[in-house]
Amino acid sequence: MPKPVVKSPRAYDSSRRQEQARATRLHVLRTAVDLFVRQGYARTTIREIATAAGVSAETVYASFKNKATLLHRAWDITVGGDDEEVVFHERPEIRALMAEPDLRKRLRLQAPISTATARRTAPFQIMLLAAAGAEPEAASMLEEIGRQRLAGLTVMARQAAQTGQLAVSEEQARDFMWSTTDGMLWHRLVSERGWSDDEYADWLARIWIAMLVGPRRRTTR
């Protein structure tokens, strides 16, 4: 008699479950960002976030441990626009930007990216400013954001200096870009004064070029 065919157990494929878990975490984070910004950090509880996201509070705790960790991860997806574990200035769009050899063109390309980032981050930072006096984790987050921005703009200023086209020192270029990219300037002009993002990006590019880029060198024949 022929031996019965024994089917081998199917290998357990965890990729689908991992992707579902990642999607759930991202949904929870986006829900947390929305509630933090609308209600304030102190007034928003883990249970409220879980309910709004359609998951259990235990699921949120299992993924993020506590509200302070959730706040940090919420900032990460706010500044980056996604949950990729990539430093901002190493993202593909920023690396492509840095490949532009003409500093004027580079700053023209950088301004819309900075504007889009400000649109995402300014409400979050305003929420943190409001919470920082009473919530130590919010104050700590603000300090960390400042360090992150300074580190990223240090890299960008260094690469701008390498073009040989800066009209100021590398340190001055870093500090000027740092002071104009904290989100508050965007908030004042767009949210409060009614500028469009396109108007703001064009203005930002023009002041960067005027302040940072030296005159074009004349070519000799």
Number of C-alpha atoms within 10 A of each C-alpha: 3 4 5 6 6 6 6 6 6 6 6 6 8 9 9 9 10 11 11 12 13 14 13 18 19 17 16 25 26 21 19 27 23 17 18 22 17 14 11 17 24 16 11 16 15 17 15 16 23 19 14 16 19 13 15 16 16 13 14 22 16 10 15 18 12 12 18 17 14 20 20 19 19 23 22 21 19 22 19 18 14 13 17 11 10 12 11 17 18 12 14 11 12 15 12 12 19 20 10 14 15 14 22 21 13 18 24 20 19 19 21 19 15 19 21 17 19 23 19 17 22 23 21 23 21 17 18 24 15 15 18 18 10 10 15 12 18 23 17 15 19 17 11 13 18 13 12 14 17 17 14 16 21 19 14 20 22 15 16 23 21 13 12 13 18 21 16 15 13 20 13 15 24 23 15 17 19 18 14 15 19 19 22 19 16 26 19 13 15 18 16 9 10 12 15 13 18 14 13 19 21 16 14 24 21 16 13 19 20 13 15 26 20 15 11 8 7 6 5 4 3
